[in-house]
């Protein structure tokens, strides 16, 4: 998977707290936050929060179930107590998760509900490496929202939340003493085609609203002209005997300063916009560098992820322009993550937010070992309408100093 993130990395000094104030605007739904430094996330440095629609925005399911809500954070965990960062730094591949935890509980989670009532489950995959399959035995699931997008209310037996591990939770009816019937059903594992077909059924509800009163179908992305196509291919190699991952032959190395500081303050020698190209190189070694792609504010860009994994070949070969005929140009959901199946995937992005944005693998060991880059969205206009100034209480580090 790839993740599109809007915040920049700056370490919190030890023994100090840092308070963030955010205005919730156009993004609703369930979100997770986590420590982005090194492998702190593997030690439980994450949490979740919900952003609900304003009461004036009518969405009958959410309003009906506002008091019947369960938040589930599910992720893989290593029972064997290997140190995650030490494993990666010592040239060894990251171990596959051998357990799943629901809300961090060491045993199965329990949920209680009233018979005949409906409940809203907000499920987030907070794992480091694995996709999950979520289902409630003997019950059908109606999907109503995906990453802040109101979806068409399709009905499923289970959902892939990006085929491998399952976790078990028990849903009790209040007043019932019956035990759950065993054995519990096994999720569809290693069924890539099944998972891909399910992903295509998740579509926008064009008649529903989200954070604003207007329906989502008022944004006709299929009619916007593409101004640029970028193909990003993953790679795995060994550099100086150590396992590293890259994008378009570029292995990302963190500079000694957040890139937004370097860009805003015009600090030279931190990054170069020519270190990564729009198309992957067929030949040539993977090289270290601070990979940044330069783009222009308000461009409409087509990005193709070329998944070149050799272990699970699936699909119709590498992407080419004829595949555009298969695109859904009417009701694809807007998301900040996208699952990248073997061989290819694509998405459109409207670059309407000026800044320096991180695009990375959501398989955390891969991003730690270099599979990430930044996208610089820029124009020459200095205006608070397009970008705020650096806050007065910002923490400076490295080559960055208050002017």
C-alpha positions in Angstrom: 0.0 0.0 0.0 1.0 3.6 -0.4 0.2 6.4 2.0 -0.3 10.0 1.2 0.5 12.1 4.2 0.3 15.9 4.8 2.5 16.3 7.8 6.2 16.6 8.1 8.5 14.8 10.5 10.1 16.7 13.4 11.3 14.8 16.5 9.7 15.7 19.9 12.5 16.4 22.5 12.6 13.8 25.2 10.6 14.6 28.4 8.7 17.4 26.7 5.2 17.5 25.4 4.0 19.1 22.2 0.4 20.2 21.6 -1.1 20.3 18.1 -4.2 22.3 17.3 -6.0 21.4 14.1 -9.2 22.7 12.5 -11.3 19.8 11.1 -12.6 21.0 7.8 -13.3 18.8 4.7 -12.1 15.4 6.0 -14.5 13.3 8.0 -14.2 9.7 9.1 -11.9 7.6 11.2 -8.2 8.4 11.3 -5.1 7.1 13.1 -2.1 8.9 14.4 1.3 7.4 15.2 4.9 8.2 15.9 6.7 8.4 12.6 10.2 8.3 14.0 12.2 5.1 13.4 10.2 2.0 14.5 8.3 3.6 17.5 5.1 2.7 15.9 5.9 -1.0 16.3 6.0 -0.5 20.1 2.5 0.7 20.2 3.0 4.4 19.4 -0.4 4.9 17.7 -4.0 5.8 18.4 -7.3 6.7 16.7 -9.9 9.4 16.5 -13.1 10.1 14.7 -14.2 13.2 12.8 -18.0 13.3 12.5 -20.1 15.4 10.2 -21.6 18.6 11.6 -25.1 18.1 13.0 -26.5 20.3 10.2 -25.2 17.8 7.6 -27.8 15.0 7.4 -26.5 11.5 7.0 -29.1 9.2 8.5 -26.9 6.2 9.3 -24.3 8.1 11.2 -26.8 10.2 13.1 -28.8 7.1 13.9 -25.8 5.2 15.2 -23.9 8.0 16.9 -24.4 6.3 20.3 -23.9 2.7 18.9 -20.3 3.0 17.8 -17.3 0.7 18.2 -13.8 1.8 17.2 -11.5 -1.1 16.3 -7.8 -0.7 15.8 -6.4 -4.1 14.5 -2.9 -4.9 13.6 -0.2 -7.6 13.5 2.1 -8.3 16.3 5.2 -10.4 16.8 4.9 -12.8 19.7 8.6 -13.6 19.4 10.2 -10.6 21.0 12.7 -9.6 18.3 13.6 -6.0 18.3 12.1 -4.6 15.1 14.6 -1.9 14.4 17.5 -4.0 15.3 16.3 -6.7 12.9 16.2 -4.3 10.0 19.5 -2.6 10.9 21.3 -5.9 11.0 20.6 -6.8 7.4 17.8 -9.2 8.2 14.3 -9.1 6.6 11.4 -8.1 8.9 9.7 -11.1 10.4 6.1 -11.8 9.4 3.5 -11.1 12.0 2.4 -14.2 13.9 -0.5 -12.7 15.9 -3.2 -10.1 15.5 -4.4 -7.8 18.3 -7.8 -5.9 18.5 -7.4 -2.6 20.3 -4.2 -3.9 21.8 -5.9 -6.7 23.8 -3.8 -9.8 24.4 -6.8 -12.1 24.1 -10.0 -11.9 22.0 -12.0 -8.7 22.3 -15.6 -8.7 23.4 -18.4 -6.4 22.2 -22.0 -6.3 23.6 -25.0 -5.3 21.6 -28.8 -5.4 21.8 -30.6 -7.8 19.5 -32.4 -6.0 16.7 -30.2 -2.9 16.9 -27.7 -1.7 14.4 -24.1 -0.8 15.3 -21.4 1.2 13.5 -18.0 -0.4 13.5 -15.1 1.8 12.5 -12.2 -0.5 11.7 -8.6 0.7 11.1 -5.6 -1.5 10.2 -2.8 -0.2 12.3 -0.4 -3.1 11.5 3.1 -2.7 10.2 3.0 -5.3 7.3 -0.2 -7.2 6.9 -3.6 -6.7 5.4 -6.6 -7.9 7.4 -10.0 -9.4 6.7 -12.8 -8.2 8.9 -16.2 -10.0 9.3 -18.8 -10.8 11.9 -19.8 -14.5 11.9 -23.4 -14.9 10.9 -23.9 -11.3 10.1 -23.7 -9.3 6.9 -21.8 -6.0 6.8 -23.1 -2.9 5.1 -20.3 -0.6 4.1 -21.2 3.1 4.6 -17.9 4.9 4.6 -14.3 4.5 3.4 -11.6 6.9 4.6 -14.0 9.8 4.9 -15.9 9.0 1.6 -19.6 8.0 1.8 -19.7 4.8 -0.2 -22.5 3.0 -2.0 -24.0 0.7 0.7 -22.9 -2.6 -0.7 -23.4 -5.7 1.5 -20.4 -8.0 2.3 -19.7 -11.2 4.3 -16.3 -9.8 5.1 -14.0 -7.0 4.1 -10.3 -6.8 3.2 -8.7 -3.9 5.0 -5.4 -3.7 3.5 -4.4 -12.0 2.6 -3.1 -13.3 5.5 -4.1 -13.1 9.1 -7.4 -12.8 11.0 -8.2 -11.7 14.6 -11.1 -12.9 16.6 -13.6 -10.8 18.5 -16.8 -11.9 20.2 -20.1 -10.0 19.7 -22.5 -10.8 22.5 -26.2 -10.1 22.6 -27.1 -8.5 26.0 -28.7 -11.1 28.3 -27.4 -14.0 26.3 -25.3 -16.8 27.9 -24.6 -18.8 24.7 -21.0 -19.3 23.7 -19.8 -18.6 20.2 -20.1 -21.5 17.8 -16.7 -23.1 16.9 -14.7 -23.4 14.8 -15.0 -19.8 13.5 -14.9 -19.4 9.7 -11.5 -18.9 8.0 -11.1 -15.7 6.0 -10.3 -15.9 2.3 -6.5 -16.0 2.4 -4.1 -15.5 -0.5 -7.1 -14.8 -2.8 -5.7 -11.8 -4.7 -8.4 -11.9 -7.4 -11.2 -12.1 -4.8 -9.6 -9.1 -3.0 -9.2 -7.1 -6.2 -12.8 -7.7 -7.3 -14.0 -6.6 -3.9 -12.0 -3.4 -4.1 -13.6 -2.5 -7.4 -17.1 -2.7 -5.7 -16.2 0.1 -3.3 -17.5 3.2 -4.9 -18.7 6.7 -4.1 -22.3 7.4 -3.1 -22.8 10.3 -5.5 -26.0 11.4 -3.8 -24.6 11.7 -0.3 -22.7 14.5 1.2 -19.7 14.4 3.6 -18.3 17.4 5.4 -20.3 19.9 3.3 -23.9 19.9 2.2 -23.3 19.5 -1.5 -23.3 15.9 -2.9 -20.0 14.2 -3.7 -21.0 13.7 -7.3 -20.5 17.4 -8.0 -16.8 16.8 -8.5 -16.4 15.3 -12.0 -12.8 14.1 -11.9 -13.2 12.1 -15.1 -13.6 15.3 -17.1 -10.4 16.9 -15.9 -7.4 16.9 -18.3 -4.4 15.0 -17.1 -1.3 17.3 -17.3 1.3 14.7 -16.2 1.8 11.0 -15.7 4.2 9.6 -13.2 5.0 5.9 -13.0 6.5 4.7 -9.7 8.0 1.2 -9.5 9.1 -0.5 -6.3 12.4 -2.3 -5.9 14.4 -4.4 -3.4 18.1 -4.7 -3.5 21.2 -4.9 -1.3 23.4 -1.9 -0.9 26.7 -2.5 0.9 25.4 -5.9 2.0 22.2 -4.5 3.6 18.6 -4.9 2.4 17.1 -1.7 1.1 13.9 -0.7 -0.8 13.5 2.0 -3.3 11.2 3.8 -5.8 12.3 4.4 -9.3 15.9 3.3 -8.3 15.9 5.9 -5.6 16.5 4.8 -1.9 15.2 7.6 0.4 17.6 8.9 3.0 16.4 11.3 5.7 18.2 14.6 5.7 19.2 16.3 8.9 16.3 18.8 8.6 12.6 18.5 7.7 12.2 19.1 4.0 9.5 21.7 4.5 12.0 23.8 6.5 14.6 23.4 3.8 12.1 24.4 1.0 10.5 27.3 2.8 13.9 28.8 4.0 15.7 28.1 0.7 18.4 26.1 2.4 20.7 24.6 -0.3 22.1 21.1 -0.5 19.3 19.3 1.3 17.3 17.9 -1.7 17.4 17.9 -5.5 14.2 17.8 -7.6 16.1 15.7 -10.3 17.0 12.7 -8.2 13.9 10.8 -9.2 12.3 10.6 -12.6 8.7 10.3 -13.8 9.4 6.9 -15.3 11.4 4.0 -13.7 14.8 3.2 -15.1 15.1 -0.2 -16.7 18.8 -0.3 -15.9 21.0 1.3 -13.3 21.7 0.7 -9.7 19.6 1.9 -6.7 21.2 4.9 -5.2 20.8 6.8 -1.9 19.3 10.2 -1.9 16.5 12.5 -0.7 13.9 11.8 -3.4 11.6 14.7 -4.2 9.3 15.1 -7.2 8.6 18.7 -8.2 5.0 19.5 -9.3 2.9 22.7 -9.8 0.0 23.8 -7.7 -3.4 22.8 -9.1 -2.0 20.3 -11.5 -4.1 17.2 -12.1 -1.6 14.3 -12.1 -2.0 10.6 -12.9 0.2 8.4 -10.7 0.7 4.7 -11.5 2.2 2.4 -8.9 4.0 -0.4 -10.6 4.3 -3.3 -8.2 7.1 -5.5 -9.4 7.0 -8.2 -6.8 8.1 -11.5 -8.2 6.6 -13.8 -5.5 3.0 -13.3 -6.3 2.6 -12.4 -10.0 -0.9 -11.5 -10.9 -2.6 -9.3 -13.4 -2.1 -8.3 -17.0 1.5 -7.2 -17.0 2.9 -3.7 -16.7 0.8 -0.6 -17.1 0.5 1.1 -20.4 -1.7 3.9 -21.8 -4.3 1.5 -23.2 -5.3 0.6 -19.6 -6.9 4.0 -19.2 -9.9 2.5 -21.0 -10.6 0.4 -17.9 -10.6 3.4 -15.5 -13.7 4.2 -13.4 -14.1 7.9 -14.2 -17.3 8.5 -12.3 -17.6 7.2 -8.7 -14.2 6.2 -7.3 -13.8 7.1 -3.6 -11.3 9.7 -2.5 -8.7 8.1 -0.2 -5.4 8.9 1.4 -4.2 5.2 1.0 -4.4 2.8 -1.9 -3.8 -0.9 -2.0 -1.2 -1.8 -4.7 -1.9 -5.2 -6.1 1.0 -7.1 -7.9 1.8 -5.6 -11.3 0.0 -2.2 -11.2 -2.4 0.3 -9.8 -3.2 3.9 -10.6 -4.9 6.9 -9.2 -5.5 10.6 -9.9 -4.6 13.4 -7.6 -5.5 17.0 -7.8 -2.6 19.0 -6.3 -4.5 21.7 -4.6 -2.5 22.0 -1.4 0.8 23.7 -1.6 3.6 22.1 0.4 5.9 19.2 0.8 3.9 15.9 0.9 5.2 12.4 1.9 4.3 9.5 -0.3 5.4 6.2 1.3 4.8 2.5 1.6 2.4 1.7 4.4 4.4 -1.5 5.0 6.4 0.2 7.7 9.7 -1.7 7.4 9.9 -0.8 3.7 9.5 2.9 4.3 12.1 2.7 7.1 14.5 1.1 4.6 14.0 3.7 1.9 10.7 3.1 0.1 9.3 6.6 0.2 9.6 10.0 -1.4 8.3 13.5 -1.2 6.1 15.5 -3.6 6.7 19.2 -3.7 3.6 21.1 -4.7 4.7 24.7 -5.6 4.0 28.0 -7.2 5.9 31.3 -7.1 3.1 33.2 -5.4 3.7 34.0 -1.7 0.2 34.2 -0.3 -1.5 33.1 2.9 -4.3 32.0 0.7 -2.2 29.1 -0.6 0.1 28.4 2.3 0.5 29.6 5.9 3.8 30.9 7.3 5.8 28.8 9.7 4.2 29.0 13.1 6.0 31.3 15.6 6.5 28.5 18.0 7.9 26.0 15.5 10.9 23.9 16.6 14.0 24.5 14.5 16.8 22.0 14.0 19.8 21.2 11.8 20.5 23.9 9.3 17.2 25.7 9.9 17.4 28.8 12.1 14.8 31.5 12.8 15.3 34.5 10.4 
